[in-house]
Amino acid sequence: MLSIGKVFWLIIILAAVWYIFKIVEKRKINLANNKQKNENINKKGIDAFKCDVCGLWSTGKKCNNKECSNSK
């Protein structure tokens, strides 16, 4: 038989389960965001430029391509 007390406790239990899942989902999202931030911090970029003559990407002040007229 369905009574007011049973319906009340059913609603309480459903609300508790709902909020537990919301908390768990927020933790997953926060962990994923923190992991992405840590990965971005650990990546280091290099200073490079693209040579206008040969199109080769090089580090330093001049082109590293031996066949390029801009490297001399």
mmCIF file of the N, C-alpha and C atoms, coordinates in Angstrom:
data_MODEL
# 
_entry.id   MODEL 
# 
loop_
_atom_site.group_PDB 
_atom_site.id 
_atom_site.type_symbol 
_atom_site.label_atom_id 
_atom_site.label_alt_id 
_atom_site.label_comp_id 
_atom_site.label_asym_id 
_atom_site.label_entity_id 
_atom_site.label_seq_id 
_atom_site.pdbx_PDB_ins_code 
_atom_site.Cartn_x 
_atom_site.Cartn_y 
_atom_site.Cartn_z 
_atom_site.occupancy 
_atom_site.B_iso_or_equiv 
_atom_site.pdbx_formal_charge 
_atom_site.auth_seq_id 
_atom_site.auth_comp_id 
_atom_site.auth_asym_id 
_atom_site.auth_atom_id 
_atom_site.pdbx_PDB_model_num 
ATOM 1   N N  . MET A 1 1  ? 0.830  -1.182 0.000   1.00 0.00 ? 1  MET A N  1 
ATOM 2   C CA . MET A 1 1  ? 0.000  0.000  0.000   1.00 0.00 ? 1  MET A CA 1 
ATOM 3   C C  . MET A 1 1  ? 0.878  1.252  0.000   1.00 0.00 ? 1  MET A C  1 
ATOM 4   N N  . LEU A 1 2  ? 0.487  2.226  -0.736  1.00 0.00 ? 2  LEU A N  1 
ATOM 5   C CA . LEU A 1 2  ? 1.211  3.480  -0.844  1.00 0.00 ? 2  LEU A CA 1 
ATOM 6   C C  . LEU A 1 2  ? 0.686  4.451  0.216   1.00 0.00 ? 2  LEU A C  1 
ATOM 7   N N  . SER A 1 3  ? 1.595  4.961  1.005   1.00 0.00 ? 3  SER A N  1 
ATOM 8   C CA . SER A 1 3  ? 1.184  5.919  2.027   1.00 0.00 ? 3  SER A CA 1 
ATOM 9   C C  . SER A 1 3  ? 2.017  7.195  1.893   1.00 0.00 ? 3  SER A C  1 
ATOM 10  N N  . ILE A 1 4  ? 1.613  8.209  2.623   1.00 0.00 ? 4  ILE A N  1 
ATOM 11  C CA . ILE A 1 4  ? 2.300  9.500  2.582   1.00 0.00 ? 4  ILE A CA 1 
ATOM 12  C C  . ILE A 1 4  ? 3.735  9.345  3.083   1.00 0.00 ? 4  ILE A C  1 
ATOM 13  N N  . GLY A 1 5  ? 3.955  8.563  4.099   1.00 0.00 ? 5  GLY A N  1 
ATOM 14  C CA . GLY A 1 5  ? 5.294  8.358  4.645   1.00 0.00 ? 5  GLY A CA 1 
ATOM 15  C C  . GLY A 1 5  ? 6.222  7.693  3.640   1.00 0.00 ? 5  GLY A C  1 
ATOM 16  N N  . LYS A 1 6  ? 5.729  6.695  2.927   1.00 0.00 ? 6  LYS A N  1 
ATOM 17  C CA . LYS A 1 6  ? 6.538  6.014  1.927   1.00 0.00 ? 6  LYS A CA 1 
ATOM 18  C C  . LYS A 1 6  ? 6.891  6.941  0.765   1.00 0.00 ? 6  LYS A C  1 
ATOM 19  N N  . VAL A 1 7  ? 5.937  7.732  0.314   1.00 0.00 ? 7  VAL A N  1 
ATOM 20  C CA . VAL A 1 7  ? 6.179  8.673  -0.776  1.00 0.00 ? 7  VAL A CA 1 
ATOM 21  C C  . VAL A 1 7  ? 7.202  9.716  -0.328  1.00 0.00 ? 7  VAL A C  1 
ATOM 22  N N  . PHE A 1 8  ? 7.074  10.203 0.907   1.00 0.00 ? 8  PHE A N  1 
ATOM 23  C CA . PHE A 1 8  ? 8.011  11.179 1.441   1.00 0.00 ? 8  PHE A CA 1 
ATOM 24  C C  . PHE A 1 8  ? 9.424  10.623 1.456   1.00 0.00 ? 8  PHE A C  1 
ATOM 25  N N  . TRP A 1 9  ? 9.617  9.422  1.967   1.00 0.00 ? 9  TRP A N  1 
ATOM 26  C CA . TRP A 1 9  ? 10.954 8.834  2.037   1.00 0.00 ? 9  TRP A CA 1 
ATOM 27  C C  . TRP A 1 9  ? 11.497 8.506  0.651   1.00 0.00 ? 9  TRP A C  1 
ATOM 28  N N  . LEU A 1 10 ? 10.630 8.134  -0.264  1.00 0.00 ? 10 LEU A N  1 
ATOM 29  C CA . LEU A 1 10 ? 11.056 7.888  -1.641  1.00 0.00 ? 10 LEU A CA 1 
ATOM 30  C C  . LEU A 1 10 ? 11.597 9.172  -2.267  1.00 0.00 ? 10 LEU A C  1 
ATOM 31  N N  . ILE A 1 11 ? 10.917 10.272 -2.061  1.00 0.00 ? 11 ILE A N  1 
ATOM 32  C CA . ILE A 1 11 ? 11.373 11.558 -2.590  1.00 0.00 ? 11 ILE A CA 1 
ATOM 33  C C  . ILE A 1 11 ? 12.698 11.955 -1.950  1.00 0.00 ? 11 ILE A C  1 
ATOM 34  N N  . ILE A 1 12 ? 12.854 11.751 -0.651  1.00 0.00 ? 12 ILE A N  1 
ATOM 35  C CA . ILE A 1 12 ? 14.102 12.074 0.046   1.00 0.00 ? 12 ILE A CA 1 
ATOM 36  C C  . ILE A 1 12 ? 15.253 11.247 -0.520  1.00 0.00 ? 12 ILE A C  1 
ATOM 37  N N  . ILE A 1 13 ? 15.041 9.960  -0.712  1.00 0.00 ? 13 ILE A N  1 
ATOM 38  C CA . ILE A 1 13 ? 16.084 9.075  -1.241  1.00 0.00 ? 13 ILE A CA 1 
ATOM 39  C C  . ILE A 1 13 ? 16.455 9.470  -2.669  1.00 0.00 ? 13 ILE A C  1 
ATOM 40  N N  . LEU A 1 14 ? 15.467 9.757  -3.505  1.00 0.00 ? 14 LEU A N  1 
ATOM 41  C CA . LEU A 1 14 ? 15.742 10.168 -4.885  1.00 0.00 ? 14 LEU A CA 1 
ATOM 42  C C  . LEU A 1 14 ? 16.518 11.485 -4.926  1.00 0.00 ? 14 LEU A C  1 
ATOM 43  N N  . ALA A 1 15 ? 16.170 12.425 -4.064  1.00 0.00 ? 15 ALA A N  1 
ATOM 44  C CA . ALA A 1 15 ? 16.892 13.699 -4.018  1.00 0.00 ? 15 ALA A CA 1 
ATOM 45  C C  . ALA A 1 15 ? 18.335 13.486 -3.571  1.00 0.00 ? 15 ALA A C  1 
ATOM 46  N N  . ALA A 1 16 ? 18.550 12.612 -2.591  1.00 0.00 ? 16 ALA A N  1 
ATOM 47  C CA . ALA A 1 16 ? 19.907 12.337 -2.112  1.00 0.00 ? 16 ALA A CA 1 
ATOM 48  C C  . ALA A 1 16 ? 20.752 11.711 -3.220  1.00 0.00 ? 16 ALA A C  1 
ATOM 49  N N  . VAL A 1 17 ? 20.209 10.747 -3.920  1.00 0.00 ? 17 VAL A N  1 
ATOM 50  C CA . VAL A 1 17 ? 20.933 10.099 -5.018  1.00 0.00 ? 17 VAL A CA 1 
ATOM 51  C C  . VAL A 1 17 ? 21.224 11.113 -6.118  1.00 0.00 ? 17 VAL A C  1 
ATOM 52  N N  . TRP A 1 18 ? 20.276 11.981 -6.437  1.00 0.00 ? 18 TRP A N  1 
ATOM 53  C CA . TRP A 1 18 ? 20.460 13.013 -7.451  1.00 0.00 ? 18 TRP A CA 1 
ATOM 54  C C  . TRP A 1 18 ? 21.641 13.915 -7.105  1.00 0.00 ? 18 TRP A C  1 
ATOM 55  N N  . TYR A 1 19 ? 21.672 14.400 -5.850  1.00 0.00 ? 19 TYR A N  1 
ATOM 56  C CA . TYR A 1 19 ? 22.750 15.305 -5.445  1.00 0.00 ? 19 TYR A CA 1 
ATOM 57  C C  . TYR A 1 19 ? 24.100 14.603 -5.361  1.00 0.00 ? 19 TYR A C  1 
ATOM 58  N N  . ILE A 1 20 ? 24.112 13.340 -5.004  1.00 0.00 ? 20 ILE A N  1 
ATOM 59  C CA . ILE A 1 20 ? 25.376 12.594 -4.984  1.00 0.00 ? 20 ILE A CA 1 
ATOM 60  C C  . ILE A 1 20 ? 25.946 12.501 -6.392  1.00 0.00 ? 20 ILE A C  1 
ATOM 61  N N  . PHE A 1 21 ? 25.100 12.209 -7.375  1.00 0.00 ? 21 PHE A N  1 
ATOM 62  C CA . PHE A 1 21 ? 25.571 12.140 -8.755  1.00 0.00 ? 21 PHE A CA 1 
ATOM 63  C C  . PHE A 1 21 ? 26.041 13.498 -9.255  1.00 0.00 ? 21 PHE A C  1 
ATOM 64  N N  . LYS A 1 22 ? 25.383 14.575 -8.866  1.00 0.00 ? 22 LYS A N  1 
ATOM 65  C CA . LYS A 1 22 ? 25.820 15.910 -9.264  1.00 0.00 ? 22 LYS A CA 1 
ATOM 66  C C  . LYS A 1 22 ? 27.193 16.224 -8.686  1.00 0.00 ? 22 LYS A C  1 
ATOM 67  N N  . ILE A 1 23 ? 27.429 15.849 -7.441  1.00 0.00 ? 23 ILE A N  1 
ATOM 68  C CA . ILE A 1 23 ? 28.728 16.094 -6.799  1.00 0.00 ? 23 ILE A CA 1 
ATOM 69  C C  . ILE A 1 23 ? 29.824 15.296 -7.496  1.00 0.00 ? 23 ILE A C  1 
ATOM 70  N N  . VAL A 1 24 ? 29.551 14.043 -7.792  1.00 0.00 ? 24 VAL A N  1 
ATOM 71  C CA . VAL A 1 24 ? 30.536 13.198 -8.463  1.00 0.00 ? 24 VAL A CA 1 
ATOM 72  C C  . VAL A 1 24 ? 30.858 13.754 -9.851  1.00 0.00 ? 24 VAL A C  1 
ATOM 73  N N  . GLU A 1 25 ? 29.845 14.204 -10.583 1.00 0.00 ? 25 GLU A N  1 
ATOM 74  C CA . GLU A 1 25 ? 30.063 14.755 -11.919 1.00 0.00 ? 25 GLU A CA 1 
ATOM 75  C C  . GLU A 1 25 ? 30.904 16.032 -11.865 1.00 0.00 ? 25 GLU A C  1 
ATOM 76  N N  . LYS A 1 26 ? 30.658 16.894 -10.889 1.00 0.00 ? 26 LYS A N  1 
ATOM 77  C CA . LYS A 1 26 ? 31.457 18.112 -10.741 1.00 0.00 ? 26 LYS A CA 1 
ATOM 78  C C  . LYS A 1 26 ? 32.912 17.778 -10.443 1.00 0.00 ? 26 LYS A C  1 
ATOM 79  N N  . ARG A 1 27 ? 33.144 16.761 -9.629  1.00 0.00 ? 27 ARG A N  1 
ATOM 80  C CA . ARG A 1 27 ? 34.522 16.356 -9.328  1.00 0.00 ? 27 ARG A CA 1 
ATOM 81  C C  . ARG A 1 27 ? 35.229 15.864 -10.578 1.00 0.00 ? 27 ARG A C  1 
ATOM 82  N N  . LYS A 1 28 ? 34.531 15.088 -11.402 1.00 0.00 ? 28 LYS A N  1 
ATOM 83  C CA . LYS A 1 28 ? 35.127 14.592 -12.643 1.00 0.00 ? 28 LYS A CA 1 
ATOM 84  C C  . LYS A 1 28 ? 35.509 15.748 -13.560 1.00 0.00 ? 28 LYS A C  1 
ATOM 85  N N  . ILE A 1 29 ? 34.621 16.718 -13.680 1.00 0.00 ? 29 ILE A N  1 
ATOM 86  C CA . ILE A 1 29 ? 34.893 17.870 -14.542 1.00 0.00 ? 29 ILE A CA 1 
ATOM 87  C C  . ILE A 1 29 ? 36.080 18.659 -14.004 1.00 0.00 ? 29 ILE A C  1 
ATOM 88  N N  . ASN A 1 30 ? 36.134 18.885 -12.689 1.00 0.00 ? 30 ASN A N  1 
ATOM 89  C CA . ASN A 1 30 ? 37.247 19.630 -12.096 1.00 0.00 ? 30 ASN A CA 1 
ATOM 90  C C  . ASN A 1 30 ? 38.572 18.901 -12.268 1.00 0.00 ? 30 ASN A C  1 
ATOM 91  N N  . LEU A 1 31 ? 38.575 17.581 -12.107 1.00 0.00 ? 31 LEU A N  1 
ATOM 92  C CA . LEU A 1 31 ? 39.799 16.815 -12.300 1.00 0.00 ? 31 LEU A CA 1 
ATOM 93  C C  . LEU A 1 31 ? 40.272 16.890 -13.749 1.00 0.00 ? 31 LEU A C  1 
ATOM 94  N N  . ALA A 1 32 ? 39.343 16.822 -14.689 1.00 0.00 ? 32 ALA A N  1 
ATOM 95  C CA . ALA A 1 32 ? 39.703 16.904 -16.105 1.00 0.00 ? 32 ALA A CA 1 
ATOM 96  C C  . ALA A 1 32 ? 40.274 18.287 -16.429 1.00 0.00 ? 32 ALA A C  1 
ATOM 97  N N  . ASN A 1 33 ? 39.667 19.338 -15.885 1.00 0.00 ? 33 ASN A N  1 
ATOM 98  C CA . ASN A 1 33 ? 40.175 20.694 -16.134 1.00 0.00 ? 33 ASN A CA 1 
ATOM 99  C C  . ASN A 1 33 ? 41.554 20.885 -15.523 1.00 0.00 ? 33 ASN A C  1 
ATOM 100 N N  . ASN A 1 34 ? 41.771 20.370 -14.326 1.00 0.00 ? 34 ASN A N  1 
ATOM 101 C CA . ASN A 1 34 ? 43.082 20.494 -13.688 1.00 0.00 ? 34 ASN A CA 1 
ATOM 102 C C  . ASN A 1 34 ? 44.143 19.733 -14.463 1.00 0.00 ? 34 ASN A C  1 
ATOM 103 N N  . LYS A 1 35 ? 43.776 18.580 -14.991 1.00 0.00 ? 35 LYS A N  1 
ATOM 104 C CA . LYS A 1 35 ? 44.723 17.788 -15.769 1.00 0.00 ? 35 LYS A CA 1 
ATOM 105 C C  . LYS A 1 35 ? 45.119 18.532 -17.038 1.00 0.00 ? 35 LYS A C  1 
ATOM 106 N N  . GLN A 1 36 ? 44.153 19.170 -17.706 1.00 0.00 ? 36 GLN A N  1 
ATOM 107 C CA . GLN A 1 36 ? 44.453 19.933 -18.912 1.00 0.00 ? 36 GLN A CA 1 
ATOM 108 C C  . GLN A 1 36 ? 45.353 21.126 -18.584 1.00 0.00 ? 36 GLN A C  1 
ATOM 109 N N  . LYS A 1 37 ? 45.090 21.795 -17.481 1.00 0.00 ? 37 LYS A N  1 
ATOM 110 C CA . LYS A 1 37 ? 45.920 22.935 -17.092 1.00 0.00 ? 37 LYS A CA 1 
ATOM 111 C C  . LYS A 1 37 ? 47.345 22.492 -16.823 1.00 0.00 ? 37 LYS A C  1 
ATOM 112 N N  . ASN A 1 38 ? 47.513 21.356 -16.144 1.00 0.00 ? 38 ASN A N  1 
ATOM 113 C CA . ASN A 1 38 ? 48.855 20.854 -15.846 1.00 0.00 ? 38 ASN A CA 1 
ATOM 114 C C  . ASN A 1 38 ? 49.587 20.459 -17.116 1.00 0.00 ? 38 ASN A C  1 
ATOM 115 N N  . GLU A 1 39 ? 48.887 19.882 -18.076 1.00 0.00 ? 39 GLU A N  1 
ATOM 116 C CA . GLU A 1 39 ? 49.520 19.506 -19.337 1.00 0.00 ? 39 GLU A CA 1 
ATOM 117 C C  . GLU A 1 39 ? 49.960 20.746 -20.106 1.00 0.00 ? 39 GLU A C  1 
ATOM 118 N N  . ASN A 1 40 ? 49.144 21.799 -20.078 1.00 0.00 ? 40 ASN A N  1 
ATOM 119 C CA . ASN A 1 40 ? 49.499 23.029 -20.791 1.00 0.00 ? 40 ASN A CA 1 
ATOM 120 C C  . ASN A 1 40 ? 50.684 23.720 -20.131 1.00 0.00 ? 40 ASN A C  1 
ATOM 121 N N  . ILE A 1 41 ? 50.799 23.632 -18.812 1.00 0.00 ? 41 ILE A N  1 
ATOM 122 C CA . ILE A 1 41 ? 51.915 24.255 -18.112 1.00 0.00 ? 41 ILE A CA 1 
ATOM 123 C C  . ILE A 1 41 ? 53.215 23.530 -18.448 1.00 0.00 ? 41 ILE A C  1 
ATOM 124 N N  . ASN A 1 42 ? 53.160 22.212 -18.572 1.00 0.00 ? 42 ASN A N  1 
ATOM 125 C CA . ASN A 1 42 ? 54.361 21.424 -18.810 1.00 0.00 ? 42 ASN A CA 1 
ATOM 126 C C  . ASN A 1 42 ? 54.887 21.545 -20.243 1.00 0.00 ? 42 ASN A C  1 
ATOM 127 N N  . LYS A 1 43 ? 54.072 22.009 -21.163 1.00 0.00 ? 43 LYS A N  1 
ATOM 128 C CA . LYS A 1 43 ? 54.515 22.154 -22.550 1.00 0.00 ? 43 LYS A CA 1 
ATOM 129 C C  . LYS A 1 43 ? 55.338 23.427 -22.675 1.00 0.00 ? 43 LYS A C  1 
ATOM 130 N N  . LYS A 1 44 ? 56.484 23.288 -23.289 1.00 0.00 ? 44 LYS A N  1 
ATOM 131 C CA . LYS A 1 44 ? 57.331 24.454 -23.531 1.00 0.00 ? 44 LYS A CA 1 
ATOM 132 C C  . LYS A 1 44 ? 57.420 24.669 -25.026 1.00 0.00 ? 44 LYS A C  1 
ATOM 133 N N  . GLY A 1 45 ? 57.302 25.909 -25.420 1.00 0.00 ? 45 GLY A N  1 
ATOM 134 C CA . GLY A 1 45 ? 57.408 26.246 -26.830 1.00 0.00 ? 45 GLY A CA 1 
ATOM 135 C C  . GLY A 1 45 ? 58.844 26.577 -27.186 1.00 0.00 ? 45 GLY A C  1 
ATOM 136 N N  . ILE A 1 46 ? 59.131 26.542 -28.464 1.00 0.00 ? 46 ILE A N  1 
ATOM 137 C CA . ILE A 1 46 ? 60.462 26.928 -28.926 1.00 0.00 ? 46 ILE A CA 1 
ATOM 138 C C  . ILE A 1 46 ? 60.308 28.177 -29.778 1.00 0.00 ? 46 ILE A C  1 
ATOM 139 N N  . ASP A 1 47 ? 61.337 28.992 -29.774 1.00 0.00 ? 47 ASP A N  1 
ATOM 140 C CA . ASP A 1 47 ? 61.331 30.172 -30.624 1.00 0.00 ? 47 ASP A CA 1 
ATOM 141 C C  . ASP A 1 47 ? 61.820 29.761 -32.000 1.00 0.00 ? 47 ASP A C  1 
ATOM 142 N N  . ALA A 1 48 ? 60.953 29.890 -32.978 1.00 0.00 ? 48 ALA A N  1 
ATOM 143 C CA . ALA A 1 48 ? 61.308 29.509 -34.342 1.00 0.00 ? 48 ALA A CA 1 
ATOM 144 C C  . ALA A 1 48 ? 60.721 30.531 -35.305 1.00 0.00 ? 48 ALA A C  1 
ATOM 145 N N  . PHE A 1 49 ? 61.272 30.570 -36.484 1.00 0.00 ? 49 PHE A N  1 
ATOM 146 C CA . PHE A 1 49 ? 60.749 31.444 -37.520 1.00 0.00 ? 49 PHE A CA 1 
ATOM 147 C C  . PHE A 1 49 ? 60.766 30.692 -38.838 1.00 0.00 ? 49 PHE A C  1 
ATOM 148 N N  . LYS A 1 50 ? 59.915 31.138 -39.738 1.00 0.00 ? 50 LYS A N  1 
ATOM 149 C CA . LYS A 1 50 ? 59.835 30.530 -41.064 1.00 0.00 ? 50 LYS A CA 1 
ATOM 150 C C  . LYS A 1 50 ? 60.614 31.399 -42.042 1.00 0.00 ? 50 LYS A C  1 
ATOM 151 N N  . CYS A 1 51 ? 61.542 30.774 -42.733 1.00 0.00 ? 51 CYS A N  1 
ATOM 152 C CA . CYS A 1 51 ? 62.371 31.495 -43.701 1.00 0.00 ? 51 CYS A CA 1 
ATOM 153 C C  . CYS A 1 51 ? 61.500 31.953 -44.873 1.00 0.00 ? 51 CYS A C  1 
ATOM 154 N N  . ASP A 1 52 ? 61.643 33.216 -45.261 1.00 0.00 ? 52 ASP A N  1 
ATOM 155 C CA . ASP A 1 52 ? 60.861 33.761 -46.371 1.00 0.00 ? 52 ASP A CA 1 
ATOM 156 C C  . ASP A 1 52 ? 61.291 33.198 -47.716 1.00 0.00 ? 52 ASP A C  1 
ATOM 157 N N  . VAL A 1 53 ? 62.535 32.757 -47.824 1.00 0.00 ? 53 VAL A N  1 
ATOM 158 C CA . VAL A 1 53 ? 63.071 32.283 -49.098 1.00 0.00 ? 53 VAL A CA 1 
ATOM 159 C C  . VAL A 1 53 ? 62.712 30.816 -49.336 1.00 0.00 ? 53 VAL A C  1 
ATOM 160 N N  . CYS A 1 54 ? 63.098 29.931 -48.387 1.00 0.00 ? 54 CYS A N  1 
ATOM 161 C CA . CYS A 1 54 ? 62.913 28.494 -48.614 1.00 0.00 ? 54 CYS A CA 1 
ATOM 162 C C  . CYS A 1 54 ? 61.697 27.918 -47.884 1.00 0.00 ? 54 CYS A C  1 
ATOM 163 N N  . GLY A 1 55 ? 61.173 28.603 -46.875 1.00 0.00 ? 55 GLY A N  1 
ATOM 164 C CA . GLY A 1 55 ? 60.001 28.120 -46.158 1.00 0.00 ? 55 GLY A CA 1 
ATOM 165 C C  . GLY A 1 55 ? 60.306 27.159 -45.034 1.00 0.00 ? 55 GLY A C  1 
ATOM 166 N N  . LEU A 1 56 ? 61.587 26.937 -44.733 1.00 0.00 ? 56 LEU A N  1 
ATOM 167 C CA . LEU A 1 56 ? 61.982 26.022 -43.668 1.00 0.00 ? 56 LEU A CA 1 
ATOM 168 C C  . LEU A 1 56 ? 61.859 26.717 -42.314 1.00 0.00 ? 56 LEU A C  1 
ATOM 169 N N  . TRP A 1 57 ? 61.338 26.004 -41.339 1.00 0.00 ? 57 TRP A N  1 
ATOM 170 C CA . TRP A 1 57 ? 61.267 26.537 -39.974 1.00 0.00 ? 57 TRP A CA 1 
ATOM 171 C C  . TRP A 1 57 ? 62.609 26.306 -39.302 1.00 0.00 ? 57 TRP A C  1 
ATOM 172 N N  . SER A 1 58 ? 63.174 27.354 -38.722 1.00 0.00 ? 58 SER A N  1 
ATOM 173 C CA . SER A 1 58 ? 64.498 27.276 -38.108 1.00 0.00 ? 58 SER A CA 1 
ATOM 174 C C  . SER A 1 58 ? 64.497 27.990 -36.762 1.00 0.00 ? 58 SER A C  1 
ATOM 175 N N  . THR A 1 59 ? 65.415 27.574 -35.914 1.00 0.00 ? 59 THR A N  1 
ATOM 176 C CA . THR A 1 59 ? 65.628 28.274 -34.654 1.00 0.00 ? 59 THR A CA 1 
ATOM 177 C C  . THR A 1 59 ? 66.857 29.157 -34.806 1.00 0.00 ? 59 THR A C  1 
ATOM 178 N N  . GLY A 1 60 ? 66.978 30.153 -33.992 1.00 0.00 ? 60 GLY A N  1 
ATOM 179 C CA . GLY A 1 60 ? 68.128 31.039 -34.069 1.00 0.00 ? 60 GLY A CA 1 
ATOM 180 C C  . GLY A 1 60 ? 67.819 32.271 -34.883 1.00 0.00 ? 60 GLY A C  1 
ATOM 181 N N  . LYS A 1 61 ? 68.869 32.900 -35.361 1.00 0.00 ? 61 LYS A N  1 
ATOM 182 C CA . LYS A 1 61 ? 68.701 34.171 -36.072 1.00 0.00 ? 61 LYS A CA 1 
ATOM 183 C C  . LYS A 1 61 ? 68.757 34.029 -37.587 1.00 0.00 ? 61 LYS A C  1 
ATOM 184 N N  . LYS A 1 62 ? 69.287 32.904 -38.085 1.00 0.00 ? 62 LYS A N  1 
ATOM 185 C CA . LYS A 1 62 ? 69.377 32.736 -39.527 1.00 0.00 ? 62 LYS A CA 1 
ATOM 186 C C  . LYS A 1 62 ? 68.838 31.365 -39.920 1.00 0.00 ? 62 LYS A C  1 
ATOM 187 N N  . CYS A 1 63 ? 68.581 31.186 -41.190 1.00 0.00 ? 63 CYS A N  1 
ATOM 188 C CA . CYS A 1 63 ? 68.027 29.938 -41.730 1.00 0.00 ? 63 CYS A CA 1 
ATOM 189 C C  . CYS A 1 63 ? 69.070 28.811 -41.620 1.00 0.00 ? 63 CYS A C  1 
ATOM 190 N N  . ASN A 1 64 ? 68.621 27.630 -41.231 1.00 0.00 ? 64 ASN A N  1 
ATOM 191 C CA . ASN A 1 64 ? 69.519 26.483 -41.079 1.00 0.00 ? 64 ASN A CA 1 
ATOM 192 C C  . ASN A 1 64 ? 69.638 25.631 -42.342 1.00 0.00 ? 64 ASN A C  1 
ATOM 193 N N  . ASN A 1 65 ? 68.899 25.970 -43.391 1.00 0.00 ? 65 ASN A N  1 
ATOM 194 C CA . ASN A 1 65 ? 68.943 25.225 -44.625 1.00 0.00 ? 65 ASN A CA 1 
ATOM 195 C C  . ASN A 1 65 ? 70.211 25.584 -45.383 1.00 0.00 ? 65 ASN A C  1 
ATOM 196 N N  . LYS A 1 66 ? 71.050 24.592 -45.686 1.00 0.00 ? 66 LYS A N  1 
ATOM 197 C CA . LYS A 1 66 ? 72.326 24.855 -46.366 1.00 0.00 ? 66 LYS A CA 1 
ATOM 198 C C  . LYS A 1 66 ? 72.144 25.326 -47.798 1.00 0.00 ? 66 LYS A C  1 
ATOM 199 N N  . GLU A 1 67 ? 71.023 24.945 -48.422 1.00 0.00 ? 67 GLU A N  1 
ATOM 200 C CA . GLU A 1 67 ? 70.788 25.311 -49.806 1.00 0.00 ? 67 GLU A CA 1 
ATOM 201 C C  . GLU A 1 67 ? 70.082 26.657 -49.954 1.00 0.00 ? 67 GLU A C  1 
ATOM 202 N N  . CYS A 1 68 ? 69.695 27.239 -48.870 1.00 0.00 ? 68 CYS A N  1 
ATOM 203 C CA . CYS A 1 68 ? 68.956 28.513 -48.899 1.00 0.00 ? 68 CYS A CA 1 
ATOM 204 C C  . CYS A 1 68 ? 69.929 29.677 -49.037 1.00 0.00 ? 68 CYS A C  1 
ATOM 205 N N  . SER A 1 69 ? 69.569 30.661 -49.862 1.00 0.00 ? 69 SER A N  1 
ATOM 206 C CA . SER A 1 69 ? 70.428 31.822 -50.051 1.00 0.00 ? 69 SER A CA 1 
ATOM 207 C C  . SER A 1 69 ? 70.376 32.760 -48.837 1.00 0.00 ? 69 SER A C  1 
ATOM 208 N N  . ASN A 1 70 ? 69.386 32.602 -48.002 1.00 0.00 ? 70 ASN A N  1 
ATOM 209 C CA . ASN A 1 70 ? 69.224 33.431 -46.809 1.00 0.00 ? 70 ASN A CA 1 
ATOM 210 C C  . ASN A 1 70 ? 70.063 32.942 -45.646 1.00 0.00 ? 70 ASN A C  1 
ATOM 211 N N  . SER A 1 71 ? 70.654 31.753 -45.741 1.00 0.00 ? 71 SER A N  1 
ATOM 212 C CA . SER A 1 71 ? 71.400 31.171 -44.621 1.00 0.00 ? 71 SER A CA 1 
ATOM 213 C C  . SER A 1 71 ? 72.831 31.691 -44.530 1.00 0.00 ? 71 SER A C  1 
ATOM 214 N N  . LYS A 1 72 ? 73.308 32.350 -45.533 1.00 0.00 ? 72 LYS A N  1 
ATOM 215 C CA . LYS A 1 72 ? 74.695 32.804 -45.551 1.00 0.00 ? 72 LYS A CA 1 
ATOM 216 C C  . LYS A 1 72 ? 74.869 34.173 -44.989 1.00 0.00 ? 72 LYS A C  1 
# 
